[in-house]
Amino acid sequence: MDTLPERYLRAARRASTERRYAQAIAHFEAEWGGLLPASSESVVRYLAAYGAQLSSGTLRVHLAALAQWHRAHGFSDPTKTARVRDVLRGIQALHLQPQQQAEALALEDLQACVDSLEEALVSSEKAVRLRAARDRALLLLGFWRALRGDELCRLQTEHLQIRRGEGLVVFLPSSKTDRSNRGRQLSVPALKRLCPVTAVEQWLECSGIQHGPLFRAVDRWGHLSAQALNPNSISRLLRQIMFSSSVDPQGYSGHSLRRGFATWASANQWNSKALMDYVGWRDIQTATRYIDSKAPFGAWAE
């Protein structure tokens, strides 16, 4: 049984971060055979062993996990030495790799997915109807509010305010960049087509959900889980929807919704500040990673 302080301490760390850190520690111990507590020299050897295999971003996560483990257990942090930093910089210089990004979901592909889901809404099977209503709401809300997969999974029904004819207001409890855990109030627009507000309303009506997680698993008999969808399932869910809609799912993940909106907004003349404020980005470098810019070569283009 957890004590109250332990529950609060665990709540201070994002569940996704805890999972990644646990995987990193397991990799250091089980995969590489490292011992904890570790010395700075063993950390250097670990980095050298995987410098050509893992990205520098992944290695940084592993170093953060090792640092957190040592602090939590009362040991000095072996990752802070100059030698560890220099080895990581050398790995970055010698094994520079392009950043892997999810494909941006184009509006026409979003339309194809929604059209396919709306056909499933009239199925004679309850489970098929429920999944179609859920998936349509998840897609449209995720796209038009540029939400991450884990953010969609944290939405709570009691935090929704539907304003008919105007839109939807939803409270997002926390997010990747919300280190102080204050949350954000998000306004969701009512649209003439591909409307996220209508989709959420119909999902709530179809499912009967009144409180708790907004997006949940549906079993083969049409029973709703009491738990939220697992964030790790969002990418797989999106690819399944695309495959059923005859859209090539290759390269897409849960981040495709966020990138898709950013790309659409940029193409529709949103300025950088408006886009950053709407999505919740703090710096322009973050924003540019999500936007597919097309250089205007005009008549020179084939």
BALOBA-1460 file (C-alpha; in Angstrom, 3 decimals):
// residues 302
<rec num="1" residu="m" x="0.000" y="0.000" z="0.000"/>
<rec num="2" residu="d" x="1.454" y="3.352" z="-1.051"/>
<rec num="3" residu="t" x="1.779" y="6.041" z="1.564"/>
<rec num="4" residu="l" x="0.330" y="9.472" z="0.804"/>
<rec num="5" residu="p" x="3.779" y="11.054" z="0.335"/>
<rec num="6" residu="e" x="4.719" y="8.290" z="-2.122"/>
<rec num="7" residu="r" x="1.561" y="8.922" z="-4.145"/>
<rec num="8" residu="y" x="2.346" y="12.630" z="-4.336"/>
<rec num="9" residu="l" x="5.959" y="11.982" z="-5.298"/>
<rec num="10" residu="r" x="4.857" y="9.637" z="-8.076"/>
<rec num="11" residu="a" x="2.299" y="12.179" z="-9.287"/>
<rec num="12" residu="a" x="5.074" y="14.754" z="-9.599"/>
<rec num="13" residu="r" x="6.660" y="12.612" z="-12.317"/>
<rec num="14" residu="r" x="4.851" y="12.013" z="-15.558"/>
<rec num="15" residu="a" x="3.858" y="8.364" z="-16.035"/>
<rec num="16" residu="s" x="5.404" y="8.313" z="-19.503"/>
<rec num="17" residu="t" x="8.700" y="9.639" z="-18.095"/>
<rec num="18" residu="e" x="8.674" y="7.005" z="-15.372"/>
<rec num="19" residu="r" x="8.183" y="4.276" z="-17.985"/>
<rec num="20" residu="r" x="11.031" y="5.554" z="-20.154"/>
<rec num="21" residu="y" x="13.345" y="5.874" z="-17.173"/>
<rec num="22" residu="a" x="12.511" y="2.346" z="-16.010"/>
<rec num="23" residu="q" x="13.247" y="1.018" z="-19.498"/>
<rec num="24" residu="a" x="16.543" y="2.928" z="-19.563"/>
<rec num="25" residu="i" x="17.644" y="1.512" z="-16.207"/>
<rec num="26" residu="a" x="16.702" y="-1.996" z="-17.356"/>
<rec num="27" residu="h" x="18.723" y="-1.435" z="-20.531"/>
<rec num="28" residu="f" x="21.772" y="-0.345" z="-18.529"/>
<rec num="29" residu="e" x="21.553" y="-3.293" z="-16.123"/>
<rec num="30" residu="a" x="20.094" y="-6.189" z="-18.105"/>
<rec num="31" residu="e" x="21.044" y="-5.394" z="-21.708"/>
<rec num="32" residu="w" x="24.528" y="-3.996" z="-21.097"/>
<rec num="33" residu="g" x="25.260" y="-5.681" z="-17.770"/>
<rec num="34" residu="g" x="25.994" y="-2.515" z="-15.817"/>
<rec num="35" residu="l" x="25.993" y="-2.341" z="-12.032"/>
<rec num="36" residu="l" x="24.230" y="0.226" z="-9.873"/>
<rec num="37" residu="p" x="25.373" y="2.448" z="-8.311"/>
<rec num="38" residu="a" x="27.543" y="3.243" z="-11.314"/>
<rec num="39" residu="s" x="30.851" y="5.038" z="-11.667"/>
<rec num="40" residu="s" x="31.405" y="7.774" z="-14.220"/>
<rec num="41" residu="e" x="33.816" y="5.452" z="-16.082"/>
<rec num="42" residu="s" x="31.153" y="2.748" z="-16.421"/>
<rec num="43" residu="v" x="28.767" y="5.377" z="-17.784"/>
<rec num="44" residu="v" x="31.418" y="6.400" z="-20.316"/>
<rec num="45" residu="r" x="31.860" y="2.765" z="-21.411"/>
<rec num="46" residu="y" x="28.077" y="2.389" z="-21.677"/>
<rec num="47" residu="l" x="27.821" y="5.455" z="-23.938"/>
<rec num="48" residu="a" x="30.697" y="4.167" z="-26.088"/>
<rec num="49" residu="a" x="29.039" y="0.760" z="-26.424"/>
<rec num="50" residu="y" x="25.788" y="2.210" z="-27.787"/>
<rec num="51" residu="g" x="26.993" y="5.437" z="-29.402"/>
<rec num="52" residu="a" x="26.593" y="4.029" z="-32.914"/>
<rec num="53" residu="q" x="23.326" y="2.216" z="-32.187"/>
<rec num="54" residu="l" x="21.166" y="4.649" z="-30.222"/>
<rec num="55" residu="s" x="20.353" y="8.239" z="-31.088"/>
<rec num="56" residu="s" x="21.882" y="11.011" z="-29.011"/>
<rec num="57" residu="g" x="18.369" y="11.870" z="-27.802"/>
<rec num="58" residu="t" x="17.873" y="8.332" z="-26.517"/>
<rec num="59" residu="l" x="21.272" y="8.391" z="-24.830"/>
<rec num="60" residu="r" x="20.359" y="11.655" z="-23.119"/>
<rec num="61" residu="v" x="17.191" y="10.051" z="-21.766"/>
<rec num="62" residu="h" x="19.267" y="7.138" z="-20.452"/>
<rec num="63" residu="l" x="21.664" y="9.541" z="-18.753"/>
<rec num="64" residu="a" x="18.740" y="11.391" z="-17.172"/>
<rec num="65" residu="a" x="17.360" y="8.076" z="-15.916"/>
<rec num="66" residu="l" x="20.712" y="7.136" z="-14.387"/>
<rec num="67" residu="a" x="21.013" y="10.555" z="-12.788"/>
<rec num="68" residu="q" x="17.513" y="10.287" z="-11.306"/>
<rec num="69" residu="w" x="18.191" y="6.763" z="-9.961"/>
<rec num="70" residu="h" x="21.364" y="7.860" z="-8.188"/>
<rec num="71" residu="r" x="19.750" y="10.951" z="-6.652"/>
<rec num="72" residu="a" x="16.737" y="8.949" z="-5.496"/>
<rec num="73" residu="h" x="18.979" y="6.391" z="-3.778"/>
<rec num="74" residu="g" x="21.287" y="8.903" z="-2.149"/>
<rec num="75" residu="f" x="24.336" y="8.420" z="-4.393"/>
<rec num="76" residu="s" x="26.378" y="11.029" z="-6.221"/>
<rec num="77" residu="d" x="25.427" y="11.515" z="-9.872"/>
<rec num="78" residu="p" x="28.026" y="9.852" z="-12.157"/>
<rec num="79" residu="t" x="26.626" y="11.467" z="-15.330"/>
<rec num="80" residu="k" x="27.750" y="15.013" z="-14.506"/>
<rec num="81" residu="t" x="31.480" y="14.605" z="-15.068"/>
<rec num="82" residu="a" x="33.256" y="16.402" z="-17.897"/>
<rec num="83" residu="r" x="34.336" y="13.061" z="-19.384"/>
<rec num="84" residu="v" x="30.737" y="11.850" z="-19.746"/>
<rec num="85" residu="r" x="29.704" y="15.157" z="-21.364"/>
<rec num="86" residu="d" x="32.656" y="15.052" z="-23.778"/>
<rec num="87" residu="v" x="31.927" y="11.469" z="-24.846"/>
<rec num="88" residu="l" x="28.280" y="12.370" z="-25.537"/>
<rec num="89" residu="r" x="29.377" y="15.380" z="-27.615"/>
<rec num="90" residu="g" x="31.776" y="13.147" z="-29.554"/>
<rec num="91" residu="i" x="28.998" y="10.657" z="-30.271"/>
<rec num="92" residu="q" x="26.799" y="13.464" z="-31.559"/>
<rec num="93" residu="a" x="29.602" y="14.685" z="-33.835"/>
<rec num="94" residu="l" x="30.492" y="11.264" z="-35.274"/>
<rec num="95" residu="h" x="27.023" y="9.739" z="-35.478"/>
<rec num="96" residu="l" x="24.877" y="12.682" z="-36.493"/>
<rec num="97" residu="q" x="21.462" y="11.473" z="-37.649"/>
<rec num="98" residu="p" x="18.477" y="13.271" z="-39.157"/>
<rec num="99" residu="q" x="15.639" y="13.670" z="-36.701"/>
<rec num="100" residu="q" x="12.873" y="11.132" z="-37.245"/>
<rec num="101" residu="q" x="9.446" y="12.733" z="-37.506"/>
<rec num="102" residu="a" x="5.979" y="11.350" z="-37.941"/>
<rec num="103" residu="e" x="4.202" y="12.041" z="-41.213"/>
<rec num="104" residu="a" x="1.801" y="14.969" z="-41.026"/>
<rec num="105" residu="l" x="-1.823" y="13.882" z="-41.505"/>
<rec num="106" residu="a" x="-3.164" y="15.778" z="-44.510"/>
<rec num="107" residu="l" x="-6.697" y="17.162" z="-44.447"/>
<rec num="108" residu="e" x="-7.804" y="14.977" z="-47.370"/>
<rec num="109" residu="d" x="-6.583" y="11.863" z="-45.554"/>
<rec num="110" residu="l" x="-8.362" y="12.994" z="-42.384"/>
<rec num="111" residu="q" x="-11.532" y="13.341" z="-44.478"/>
<rec num="112" residu="a" x="-11.082" y="9.833" z="-45.896"/>
<rec num="113" residu="c" x="-10.690" y="8.403" z="-42.387"/>
<rec num="114" residu="v" x="-13.790" y="10.214" z="-41.123"/>
<rec num="115" residu="d" x="-15.839" y="9.104" z="-44.132"/>
<rec num="116" residu="s" x="-14.909" y="5.487" z="-43.449"/>
<rec num="117" residu="l" x="-15.744" y="5.798" z="-39.758"/>
<rec num="118" residu="e" x="-19.124" y="7.352" z="-40.528"/>
<rec num="119" residu="e" x="-19.983" y="4.316" z="-42.645"/>
<rec num="120" residu="a" x="-19.208" y="2.152" z="-39.610"/>
<rec num="121" residu="l" x="-21.546" y="4.243" z="-37.430"/>
<rec num="122" residu="v" x="-24.560" y="2.482" z="-38.973"/>
<rec num="123" residu="s" x="-23.209" y="-1.022" z="-38.330"/>
<rec num="124" residu="s" x="-25.538" y="-3.544" z="-36.710"/>
<rec num="125" residu="e" x="-22.764" y="-4.380" z="-34.213"/>
<rec num="126" residu="k" x="-22.658" y="-2.236" z="-31.098"/>
<rec num="127" residu="a" x="-18.888" y="-2.554" z="-30.673"/>
<rec num="128" residu="v" x="-18.270" y="-1.382" z="-34.249"/>
<rec num="129" residu="r" x="-20.543" y="1.642" z="-33.786"/>
<rec num="130" residu="l" x="-18.922" y="2.603" z="-30.494"/>
<rec num="131" residu="r" x="-15.383" y="2.328" z="-31.830"/>
<rec num="132" residu="a" x="-16.303" y="4.357" z="-34.902"/>
<rec num="133" residu="a" x="-17.844" y="7.136" z="-32.789"/>
<rec num="134" residu="r" x="-14.861" y="7.127" z="-30.415"/>
<rec num="135" residu="d" x="-12.273" y="7.106" z="-33.187"/>
<rec num="136" residu="r" x="-13.955" y="9.918" z="-35.114"/>
<rec num="137" residu="a" x="-14.055" y="12.102" z="-31.983"/>
<rec num="138" residu="l" x="-10.458" y="11.247" z="-31.129"/>
<rec num="139" residu="l" x="-9.214" y="12.023" z="-34.648"/>
<rec num="140" residu="l" x="-11.043" y="15.321" z="-35.032"/>
<rec num="141" residu="l" x="-10.344" y="16.590" z="-31.530"/>
<rec num="142" residu="g" x="-6.703" y="15.533" z="-31.759"/>
<rec num="143" residu="f" x="-6.264" y="17.181" z="-35.168"/>
<rec num="144" residu="w" x="-8.047" y="20.501" z="-34.619"/>
<rec num="145" residu="r" x="-6.519" y="21.033" z="-31.164"/>
<rec num="146" residu="a" x="-3.112" y="19.626" z="-32.167"/>
<rec num="147" residu="l" x="-3.068" y="17.310" z="-29.152"/>
<rec num="148" residu="r" x="-0.484" y="14.661" z="-28.368"/>
<rec num="149" residu="g" x="-1.655" y="11.077" z="-27.953"/>
<rec num="150" residu="d" x="-1.033" y="11.090" z="-24.206"/>
<rec num="151" residu="e" x="-2.986" y="14.341" z="-23.854"/>
<rec num="152" residu="l" x="-6.003" y="12.786" z="-25.564"/>
<rec num="153" residu="c" x="-5.802" y="9.878" z="-23.139"/>
<rec num="154" residu="r" x="-5.811" y="12.201" z="-20.108"/>
<rec num="155" residu="l" x="-8.965" y="14.115" z="-21.049"/>
<rec num="156" residu="q" x="-11.760" y="13.736" z="-18.493"/>
<rec num="157" residu="t" x="-15.449" y="13.947" z="-19.395"/>
<rec num="158" residu="e" x="-16.296" y="16.172" z="-16.431"/>
<rec num="159" residu="h" x="-13.759" y="18.713" z="-17.696"/>
<rec num="160" residu="l" x="-15.689" y="19.297" z="-20.948"/>
<rec num="161" residu="q" x="-18.017" y="22.234" z="-21.476"/>
<rec num="162" residu="i" x="-20.049" y="22.019" z="-24.676"/>
<rec num="163" residu="r" x="-21.386" y="25.354" z="-25.867"/>
<rec num="164" residu="r" x="-23.853" y="24.640" z="-28.630"/>
<rec num="165" residu="g" x="-23.257" y="26.635" z="-31.776"/>
<rec num="166" residu="e" x="-19.991" y="28.012" z="-30.405"/>
<rec num="167" residu="g" x="-17.621" y="25.221" z="-29.564"/>
<rec num="168" residu="l" x="-16.172" y="23.203" z="-26.767"/>
<rec num="169" residu="v" x="-13.985" y="24.125" z="-23.805"/>
<rec num="170" residu="v" x="-11.828" y="21.390" z="-22.352"/>
<rec num="171" residu="f" x="-9.411" y="21.416" z="-19.450"/>
<rec num="172" residu="l" x="-6.125" y="19.653" z="-20.168"/>
<rec num="173" residu="p" x="-4.786" y="18.551" z="-16.757"/>
<rec num="174" residu="s" x="-1.101" y="18.525" z="-17.715"/>
<rec num="175" residu="s" x="1.143" y="18.273" z="-20.728"/>
<rec num="176" residu="k" x="4.738" y="17.600" z="-21.691"/>
<rec num="177" residu="t" x="5.787" y="21.246" z="-21.308"/>
<rec num="178" residu="d" x="3.595" y="21.971" z="-18.279"/>
<rec num="179" residu="r" x="6.264" y="21.319" z="-15.659"/>
<rec num="180" residu="s" x="4.295" y="23.086" z="-12.911"/>
<rec num="181" residu="n" x="1.186" y="20.937" z="-13.586"/>
<rec num="182" residu="r" x="-1.184" y="23.897" z="-13.837"/>
<rec num="183" residu="g" x="-3.093" y="22.576" z="-16.830"/>
<rec num="184" residu="r" x="-4.650" y="24.605" z="-19.657"/>
<rec num="185" residu="q" x="-8.132" y="25.586" z="-20.755"/>
<rec num="186" residu="l" x="-8.478" y="24.837" z="-24.460"/>
<rec num="187" residu="s" x="-11.135" y="26.201" z="-26.766"/>
<rec num="188" residu="v" x="-12.225" y="23.865" z="-29.552"/>
<rec num="189" residu="p" x="-14.015" y="25.496" z="-32.508"/>
<rec num="190" residu="a" x="-17.308" y="24.352" z="-33.989"/>
<rec num="191" residu="l" x="-16.693" y="23.873" z="-37.721"/>
<rec num="192" residu="k" x="-18.870" y="23.542" z="-40.801"/>
<rec num="193" residu="r" x="-17.278" y="20.193" z="-41.690"/>
<rec num="194" residu="l" x="-15.053" y="17.710" z="-39.899"/>
<rec num="195" residu="c" x="-16.392" y="19.265" z="-36.715"/>
<rec num="196" residu="p" x="-14.675" y="18.067" z="-33.521"/>
<rec num="197" residu="v" x="-17.469" y="19.415" z="-31.305"/>
<rec num="198" residu="t" x="-20.211" y="17.459" z="-33.060"/>
<rec num="199" residu="a" x="-18.031" y="14.342" z="-33.037"/>
<rec num="200" residu="v" x="-17.433" y="14.591" z="-29.271"/>
<rec num="201" residu="e" x="-21.140" y="15.213" z="-28.615"/>
<rec num="202" residu="q" x="-22.129" y="12.149" z="-30.625"/>
<rec num="203" residu="w" x="-19.486" y="10.004" z="-28.894"/>
<rec num="204" residu="l" x="-20.814" y="11.022" z="-25.477"/>
<rec num="205" residu="e" x="-24.388" y="10.341" z="-26.571"/>
<rec num="206" residu="c" x="-23.494" y="6.997" z="-28.120"/>
<rec num="207" residu="s" x="-21.349" y="5.797" z="-25.214"/>
<rec num="208" residu="g" x="-23.344" y="7.239" z="-22.331"/>
<rec num="209" residu="i" x="-20.121" y="8.396" z="-20.640"/>
<rec num="210" residu="q" x="-20.796" y="11.082" z="-18.023"/>
<rec num="211" residu="h" x="-17.598" y="11.121" z="-16.015"/>
<rec num="212" residu="g" x="-14.094" y="9.683" z="-16.069"/>
<rec num="213" residu="p" x="-11.806" y="9.230" z="-19.095"/>
<rec num="214" residu="l" x="-13.229" y="10.532" z="-22.354"/>
<rec num="215" residu="f" x="-11.501" y="7.983" z="-24.601"/>
<rec num="216" residu="r" x="-11.587" y="4.318" z="-23.531"/>
<rec num="217" residu="a" x="-11.165" y="0.844" z="-24.920"/>
<rec num="218" residu="v" x="-14.219" y="-0.986" z="-26.285"/>
<rec num="219" residu="d" x="-14.268" y="-4.784" z="-26.139"/>
<rec num="220" residu="r" x="-15.763" y="-7.114" z="-28.765"/>
<rec num="221" residu="w" x="-19.193" y="-7.068" z="-27.058"/>
<rec num="222" residu="g" x="-19.375" y="-3.280" z="-26.937"/>
<rec num="223" residu="h" x="-18.475" y="-2.910" z="-23.266"/>
<rec num="224" residu="l" x="-16.563" y="0.219" z="-22.314"/>
<rec num="225" residu="s" x="-13.472" y="0.012" z="-20.135"/>
<rec num="226" residu="a" x="-13.407" y="2.164" z="-17.009"/>
<rec num="227" residu="q" x="-9.799" y="3.059" z="-17.828"/>
<rec num="228" residu="a" x="-8.478" y="5.524" z="-20.384"/>
<rec num="229" residu="l" x="-6.845" y="4.331" z="-23.581"/>
<rec num="230" residu="n" x="-3.144" y="3.637" z="-23.140"/>
<rec num="231" residu="p" x="-1.086" y="6.417" z="-24.786"/>
<rec num="232" residu="n" x="1.091" y="3.755" z="-26.424"/>
<rec num="233" residu="s" x="-1.970" y="2.480" z="-28.303"/>
<rec num="234" residu="i" x="-2.760" y="5.750" z="-30.097"/>
<rec num="235" residu="s" x="-0.249" y="5.304" z="-32.921"/>
<rec num="236" residu="r" x="-1.467" y="1.758" z="-33.584"/>
<rec num="237" residu="l" x="-5.086" y="2.924" z="-33.445"/>
<rec num="238" residu="l" x="-4.422" y="5.700" z="-35.954"/>
<rec num="239" residu="r" x="-2.710" y="3.306" z="-38.368"/>
<rec num="240" residu="q" x="-5.605" y="0.847" z="-38.086"/>
<rec num="241" residu="i" x="-8.088" y="3.593" z="-38.938"/>
<rec num="242" residu="m" x="-6.002" y="4.688" z="-41.924"/>
<rec num="243" residu="f" x="-5.595" y="1.132" z="-43.199"/>
<rec num="244" residu="s" x="-9.386" y="0.596" z="-43.010"/>
<rec num="245" residu="s" x="-9.847" y="3.873" z="-44.908"/>
<rec num="246" residu="s" x="-7.476" y="2.847" z="-47.743"/>
<rec num="247" residu="v" x="-4.935" y="5.456" z="-46.614"/>
<rec num="248" residu="d" x="-1.331" y="4.243" z="-46.532"/>
<rec num="249" residu="p" x="-0.440" y="4.180" z="-42.797"/>
<rec num="250" residu="q" x="3.334" y="3.997" z="-43.323"/>
<rec num="251" residu="g" x="5.208" y="6.589" z="-41.254"/>
<rec num="252" residu="y" x="2.234" y="7.787" z="-39.206"/>
<rec num="253" residu="s" x="2.010" y="7.928" z="-35.429"/>
<rec num="254" residu="g" x="0.010" y="9.703" z="-32.738"/>
<rec num="255" residu="h" x="2.089" y="12.826" z="-33.439"/>
<rec num="256" residu="s" x="0.731" y="12.915" z="-36.995"/>
<rec num="257" residu="l" x="-2.396" y="14.696" z="-35.763"/>
<rec num="258" residu="r" x="-0.340" y="17.468" z="-34.175"/>
<rec num="259" residu="r" x="1.942" y="17.812" z="-37.180"/>
<rec num="260" residu="g" x="-1.015" y="17.690" z="-39.526"/>
<rec num="261" residu="f" x="-2.729" y="20.626" z="-37.867"/>
<rec num="262" residu="a" x="0.482" y="22.670" z="-37.703"/>
<rec num="263" residu="t" x="1.115" y="22.049" z="-41.398"/>
<rec num="264" residu="w" x="-2.488" y="22.939" z="-42.296"/>
<rec num="265" residu="a" x="-2.401" y="26.122" z="-40.195"/>
<rec num="266" residu="s" x="0.907" y="27.220" z="-41.706"/>
<rec num="267" residu="a" x="-0.446" y="26.657" z="-45.229"/>
<rec num="268" residu="n" x="-3.489" y="28.740" z="-44.292"/>
<rec num="269" residu="q" x="-1.399" y="31.770" z="-43.337"/>
<rec num="270" residu="w" x="-1.378" y="31.441" z="-39.558"/>
<rec num="271" residu="n" x="1.488" y="33.533" z="-38.276"/>
<rec num="272" residu="s" x="4.068" y="31.975" z="-35.971"/>
<rec num="273" residu="k" x="2.765" y="33.628" z="-32.798"/>
<rec num="274" residu="a" x="-0.840" y="32.597" z="-33.395"/>
<rec num="275" residu="l" x="0.203" y="29.019" z="-34.102"/>
<rec num="276" residu="m" x="2.503" y="28.820" z="-31.081"/>
<rec num="277" residu="d" x="-0.166" y="30.251" z="-28.770"/>
<rec num="278" residu="y" x="-2.838" y="27.870" z="-30.057"/>
<rec num="279" residu="v" x="-0.719" y="24.732" z="-29.906"/>
<rec num="280" residu="g" x="1.155" y="25.695" z="-26.735"/>
<rec num="281" residu="w" x="4.715" y="25.841" z="-28.059"/>
<rec num="282" residu="r" x="7.184" y="28.018" z="-26.201"/>
<rec num="283" residu="d" x="9.858" y="28.544" z="-28.846"/>
<rec num="284" residu="i" x="9.930" y="28.872" z="-32.601"/>
<rec num="285" residu="q" x="12.474" y="26.044" z="-33.038"/>
<rec num="286" residu="t" x="9.967" y="23.581" z="-31.617"/>
<rec num="287" residu="a" x="7.263" y="24.860" z="-33.960"/>
<rec num="288" residu="t" x="9.376" y="24.565" z="-37.099"/>
<rec num="289" residu="r" x="9.960" y="20.842" z="-36.468"/>
<rec num="290" residu="y" x="6.250" y="20.236" z="-37.020"/>
<rec num="291" residu="i" x="5.716" y="22.321" z="-40.122"/>
<rec num="292" residu="d" x="6.351" y="21.058" z="-43.649"/>
<rec num="293" residu="s" x="7.419" y="24.181" z="-45.483"/>
<rec num="294" residu="k" x="7.231" y="24.185" z="-49.256"/>
<rec num="295" residu="a" x="9.599" y="26.577" z="-51.012"/>
<rec num="296" residu="p" x="7.747" y="28.637" z="-53.678"/>
<rec num="297" residu="f" x="9.718" y="27.666" z="-56.789"/>
<rec num="298" residu="g" x="6.727" y="28.486" z="-59.003"/>
<rec num="299" residu="a" x="7.340" y="27.823" z="-62.713"/>
<rec num="300" residu="w" x="10.700" y="26.244" z="-61.946"/>
<rec num="301" residu="a" x="9.004" y="23.346" z="-60.167"/>
<rec num="302" residu="e" x="8.228" y="20.234" z="-62.220"/>
